[in-house]
């Protein structure tokens, strides 16, 4: 039987990696020869999760061969996916994002719900199919929900996420709030990263009406600490704009304590950001968005709507 590769988006976050590993377990439950892989390096937050669990990190790949069978998790847009995806046979998608310019040759299994986390969708599949959730899988899914919903404080968080969080906490037999705070704090340490690495830790590319843009994001407990590196961050952003022929680059510095974001905005289409949020970009190439923490729900939709 041909091996099926399971992976999330480029610049993977905790949900992308954890959901890939859990989906591998789900696929194997149904007798499929499947392997979770990743399209980038782990961030500090995800490293914390795998070190805590003491489990092996999925291997990294950069491209796939023609005809390779794949299952996509936590994404569907080709700009965010593996190089060569157009040559793959996509047999399944498990996601919680918008569906954009997606088509396949063959029928497939597609499960997408407007939840705060892909792992919440996976949790529902386990429950619906009456498949037992082991402790490791519970901790992986719980970690993903904590990450994507900022411990249930993000506006993307739904009642379904809260229900999954509560039940997974019991299965995992841990204090989710204490564990989650330590996990989120681990992800805010950017001191060891170069500016180029920082802007690519969690960067997603979008295409809309002939325009290309990147919306990148990092979490922090101190916006000013990250913003103090503005000069080198902007240099890295300008290089990315030139190399990738981008029309717009947004870099969100998100305060997970006070739930606000400061955004550095570069590119020829900066007016799109001003129209989307009804605010002017200041002399520091930045805009402050009070109460904004979610790229998926609060940033990408208004930007794409303006485009």
Secondary structure, DSSP 8 states (H G I E B T S, - for coil): ---EEEE--SS--HHHHHHHHHHHHHHHHTT--EEEEESS---HHHHHHHHHHT----EE-SB--TT-EEEEES---GGGS-BTGGGSEEEEEEE-S---S---SS--EEEE-SSS-HHHHHHHHHHHTT----HHHHHHHHHHHHHHHTTTTSTT--HHHHHHHHHHHHHHTS-HHHHHHHHHHHHT--TTS-HHHHHHTTEEEEEETTEEEEEEEEEES-HHHHHTTHHHHHHHHHHHHHHHT-SEEEEEEEETTTTEEEEEEESTTTHHHHHHHT----TTSEEEEET---IIIIIHHHHHHH-
